Amino acid sequence: MSSLMSEPGADGRFGEFGGRFVPESLMPACLDLEQAFKEAWADPEFHRELDDLLAHYGGRPTPVTQCRRLSEKLGVRVLLKREDLAHTGSHKINNVVGQALLTRRMGKRRIIAETGAGQHGVASATAAALFGLECTVFMGEVDTKRQELNVFRMELLGAEVRTVTSGSRTLKDAVNEAMREWVASVEHTHYCLGSVMGPHPFPYMVRELQRVVGDEARGQCREILDGADPDVVVACIGGGSNAAGTFAGFVDTAARLVGVEAAGGAAITNGIPGVLHGMFSRLLQDEAGQILEAESISAGLDYPGLGPEHAHLAAIGRAEYNTADDAEVLEAFRLLSHTEGIIPALESAHAVAWVARAAGTDALPKGSTVLITLSGRGDKDVAQVREIFGRARA
Ligand SMILES: *Cc1c(COP(=O)(O)O)cnc(C)c1O
């Protein structure tokens, strides 16, 4: 058996999860992409160029910050992997720069992407601008109204935003539409998927492009902790890419791995195995198998499923999955801001919320060391949180 979080077999399975559940018309595109990524990932020149871009454009390596005041308050030693300091304000840049580089290598001139809250759309438009690629972003009509500012950002970056009016007119439908467009334009278009989901090779490829987060953090933690690893490594889960990249760096250590889902989008905790968007994974569905809408204060965690590798890591017990509810997340948003001068993305605040809740219990005993991947910065969320808190309480 291959070791954990290595390359899956040709069927793209992580245990029973994953695979490639696509119509025949999409099969050649998936197979071509798998081959192209394999070759690129084995090519030192590809890595040299990617590393150079991530360093001089993306702002890598991002630091690991020791949280003195928060640690004192919680009675556990807290370290933060600072993806909030990467270009565009989150880990998403790692994925899109890698896929844009691959697009050019495949000789294609256009990328398409799906987006919910707009963050992956903005990241894709950013990478497209950097490489001079055409870019079309599919976004549900409901989301274009909720996230007008991000629609403008994408247009400013030179992308076309295509409004999706089918189904529930949200992220799930934007993915369906992007897949349809990919089939229709595959000779010159790459589908730049935003997380560790979809058909093989996307879950594997996006995890590999995000593993830089975990690989960097592991070395940085060992430097801080005199060669030791953290006891617990925590990351929030939407589709699961920042968590997968983080876990990949620590899966072969003794560190416990904890993923934190939004209580209203908890595909591990409340999901049922099923097929969506080309993968077999855990999904929120009703008794008839209809996909349910995820609901969270944090638009970036509003996906009704999660990446198949997480479903596998949960099934074999290598990673644990918990939830944080909106109230805890708002408290954590304030806590990190007050104690460390770091305003986290609401997504990332889920991971902080779990640590705040678990600190001092059996799940995270006093004196233990915990690394949290801070997937992004909270500037984008400040207006929303102000509405909820009201000016007086801030
Ligand atoms: C998009 C996003 C997420 C959720 O995506 P994952 O694939 O689960 O990482 C989390 N945090 C931030 C800041 C994001 O922008």
The ligand as a MOL file (V3000), in Angstrom:
LIG
                    3D

  0  0  0     0  0            999 V3000
M  V30 BEGIN CTAB
M  V30 COUNTS 15 15 0 0 0
M  V30 BEGIN ATOM
M  V30 1 C -11.5200 29.7830 -0.0290 0
M  V30 2 C -11.0590 29.8830 1.3590 0
M  V30 3 C -11.1740 28.8140 2.2700 0
M  V30 4 C -11.8470 27.5240 1.9420 0
M  V30 5 O -11.2310 26.7470 0.9750 0
M  V30 6 P -10.3810 25.4440 1.2690 0
M  V30 7 O -10.2730 24.7850 -0.0480 0
M  V30 8 O -11.1330 24.6110 2.2650 0
M  V30 9 O -9.0720 25.8730 1.8040 0
M  V30 10 C -10.6610 28.9940 3.5430 0
M  V30 11 N -10.0960 30.1650 3.9260 0
M  V30 12 C -9.9760 31.1960 3.0830 0
M  V30 13 C -9.3380 32.4430 3.5680 0
M  V30 14 C -10.4440 31.0940 1.7780 0
M  V30 15 O -10.3130 32.1430 0.9540 0
M  V30 END ATOM
M  V30 BEGIN BOND
M  V30 1 1 1 2
M  V30 2 1 2 3
M  V30 3 2 2 14
M  V30 4 1 3 4
M  V30 5 2 3 10
M  V30 6 1 4 5
M  V30 7 1 5 6
M  V30 8 2 6 7
M  V30 9 1 6 8
M  V30 10 1 6 9
M  V30 11 1 10 11
M  V30 12 2 11 12
M  V30 13 1 12 13
M  V30 14 1 12 14
M  V30 15 1 14 15
M  V30 END BOND
M  V30 END CTAB
M  END
